Amino acid sequence: MKNILSYNELHLISEQLDGMLLKHIDWLSSLHKVIICKLSSGSLKMHHSNCDFGKWYYSVDNPFLNQNPDFLRLDVAHNNLHAIANQLIDQYENNKTPSKENYELFIDSEKTFFQLLHNFIDSVLATKNQFDYLTNIPNRSLITLMLKNEYSKFLRNMDSEYVIAFADIDNFKHVNDTYGHATGDSILEKVSTLFSNKIRTSDIVGRYGGEEFIFCFSQTSINDAVNILERIRSELQASPMSIDNSKNIKVTCSFGVSTFQANISLDESIKQADDALYIAKKNGRNRIIHKPYIFD
């Protein structure tokens, strides 16, 4: 999905950042000990881009992260921290006692960097919590924000088509009632994985609630979007899902499709897709209905 990182990627990044935070704390603790206890400075002096955090920071190439305001502020704060630390080390190695003002600048730069890093870690964790706990795709809160962003881009560039679609697993209550909620959860996981794997990197999909999912296809004609959804629908229909290696369950989905339009709101576009989904369910399920409504 476009720009956004997966739950697992965000989890890995939060763990990496925690590790780099601890390494910076150790590095700064060692620097304080060197100056106060008059120990050898060793390899404490380093350019900001050469520490573990600097190497990670300048390797990030994802707008979802490097357009984060706290991420951008970290560059200046991290650079400043290392620059002031290196000045203190230079003075120390030249047998000069750092001035009170320089040492206070160092303490302030330390506090600023750690506060920004903590803020950034918190924002990564907050984003991670906006992923559905079961399917690891965006939950309703996050997918709604993403849809608003796509709608804003559509309004700025109305010569491009944007398509929105609902998907609903057919007879899902029957699956839960017959096989149990653990099987229902497994079906949700498998369906969401199929959705994620079959859409393009420029498309997004999220869990809207229960057994209902929502897609957005940017800069895509309704025919092309319907073709993508038809491949998903056909594959679901043709491939019963194996549950616990003991039973196969046939799973199908119904889809309702609409487009962004300049004269209607995002909420209305979502409602049109939802209305189309209702018609698909009412007219036999396992089908795609779009505006203008076309029936098989």
N, C-alpha and C positions, 0 to 999 in steps of 0.2 A: 504494500500500500504506500502511496506517495508520501515521501518524507518522514512519515511517522515510523518510530521504532516499535518492534514487537515487545510484548511483556517480558520475554526472556532476555532480549537485548537490554532493556531498561534495568532489569534485575542485575545483569552482569555489570552494567555501567555503575550502578549504585554501589555494588561490592568493590569495584575497582577504585571508585572515588573514596570510599571508606579507607581502603588500603593506602592510597596516596596521601590522604589526610594524616594518617598515623605516621607515615614516613616523614612528612613535613614537620610534624610535632617532634619526632626524634631528632631531625636535623637541627631544628631551632633550639631544642634542649641542649644538644651537643655544643652549639655555638655559644649559648649562654655559659655553659660550663667552661669552655675554652677561655673566654674573656675573664670570667670571675675567678677561676682557679688557675689561670695562666698556664694552660696546657697547650700542646701543639695543635695548630689549626688543621693540620693534615689536609684532607680533600674536601673541606667544608665549602671552600669557595667554588662556585659554579655559576655558569650562565643560566638564566631562567628557562631557556629552551632545552637544556640538557638534563634537567631532573626528570623523574618519572612523570610528574604531573605535566611539565612542559612538553615532553614528548607526546603524551596522550592528547593534550590540548590542541597542539598544532597538527595533529593527525585527524581530528574530527572533521568530517565532510558531510554533514547532514543538517539541512536547514532547521529540522525540528529541534536540534540541540544548539547549533551555533548562531541561531537568531534569538535564542533565549536571552533576555536582558541581563540576567545574572551571569550567564556564560560570557557575554561580551565584557562586562565589568571586570571579570576575573583576569583578563589579559593585562590590563593596566596595573591592577593590584598585585598580581604575581610578579610582574616585571619589576615593579617598585620595591617589593619585598626583597628580591634577590639583589637588586642594585644597592640598596641601603646595607644589607647584610655584607655584601662584598666590600663596601667602603669600610665597615667596621673591622673586617678581617684584615684589609690592607693597613689600616691604622695600627691594629694590634701587632701585625707582623713587622711593622716598622718601629715597634717599641713606643708607639704613641697611645696615650690613654684616650679612648673615645670621649668626646664631650657629652655633657648631660643632654644637650639639645639633640645631638645625633642619636644617642641611645633612646631618647623618647620618641624620635621619629621612627626608629626601628620597631619599638614596641607598638606604636600606632599602626605601622604598616602590617605588622603581624596580626593585630586584631582585625584590621580591615579585610585582609586576605581570608582569614579563617571564617569571618562572618559571611563573606560572599560565597565561600566554598560550602559552608553549611546551608545557606539559602539555596544554592544550586542543587545540592544533594536532596534537599527537601522538595524542590520542584520536580526533580526526576522521580522521587518516590511518590509524589502526588499524582504525577502522570501515570505511573505504574498502577496506582490504585484506581485509575479510570478505565482499566481493562477489565472485562468480564472475568470473574474468578474461575469460571468453568471452561470457557472457550478460548480465553487469552486473546480475544479480539476486542476492539473498543466497545465499551458499554454505552448505554443510551446517553449518558451525560457527555462523554467524549465524542461520540459520533455526531451528536447534535451540534457541538462546537465546530466539528469538521465540515458538516453540511453548511453551516452559516458561512464559513470561510469560502467554500466552493461557490455558494450563492453570490457572495460579494464579488468574487472574481468574474462570475458570469455577468453581473451588472456592469462591470468595468469593460467587458469585452463581449458585447452581445452578438457578435458575428459567429461565435462558437456555440455549439449545442451542448447542453448538459442534461443528463438523464438520471432520474431517481427511480428506485425500484424497491418494493417490499417483497420479501419471500416468507412463506409460512409453511412449516412442515405439516403435511396433511395427516389428519387423524392422530395427532400426537397424544391427545388424551387417552385414546385407545391403547397406544403403546405403553404409556405409564400404568394404566389400569390393568393391562394384560401381563406385562413383563416386569413391572416395578420401576421405581424412579431411578435406580442405578442404571438400568438399561436405557431409560429415557435420557439420562445425562450422557451416556456413551454415544447415543444417536446425535445429540446436540454437538458434542465434540467433533464427531466424524463429519457431520454436515458443515460445520463452520470451517473445518480444515479444507474440505473440498471447495467451498466458496473462496477461501483465501488463496488456494493454489490455482484456481481457474480464472480469476480475474487478473487484469494487467497491473503493473506497478503503478500506473496512473489512476487506478480505480480504488475505491475504498468500500469496506463493508464492516458493519458493526452489528452487535446484538441489540435489538430494540426492546426486547422484553419477551420472556417466556420462550416460545418456539418461533418467534418472529425476528427477522433480520432485515436490515436496510442497506441498499447499495447506492453509490453515486458514481456515475461514469462521466468524467469531464472531457470536454471537447470531443464528444462522441455523438453520432446520429442515433436516433431511436432505433433504426434498423440494425445498426451495428451492436447496440446494447442488447437488443432482443436476441440477436444471434448468439452473443456470449451466454446469455441466460438460458437459451434453448440448449446449448451444449451442456450446461450444468444440469438442466432438467432431464435431458435424455440420459446422461450418465447416471444420475440418481436412479432413474426408473429401471435402467438396464443392469444395475449392480446392487443386488441385495447386500445389506450390511451384516457382517459376521459379528456376533456378540458372544463374548466368552468362549469363542471357538466351538460353541455347541449349537448355535441356532443362527439362521439367516433371516433377517427381517427386511421386507421390501419397504423402502422409504421413498416417498415422492414429495415434491414441493409445488405449491402454487405461487405465482408471481403476479404482481400488479405494478405497472410501469407508467410513469408520466415524465414530463420534461419541465425544466425551469423556463419560466416565461416572464418577460419584463413587466407585464401588466398584472401579475398575481404574486402574492407573497410566497416566501419559502414554506410557511405553514400550509398554505393552500396547495402548493405543489405536492407536499407530503400527503395531504388529505386526498388529492386526486389519485396518487399511487395506492393509497389505502383503499379507496373506493374501487379501484380496478382490481385489487386483490380480493375484495369482497365478492365481486362479480365472478372472478376466477373460481373461488371456493363454491359459490352458489351454482355454477354451471358445470360441476363435475370434478373440480380439483385437477391437480397435475397438469396445469396449463398456464400460459402467459396471456394476460390481458393488458392492453395498453390503450391510452387515449390517442386518437379516437378509438373507441372500443371495437376490437376485432375478435370475432368468435371462431373457434375451430369448427 
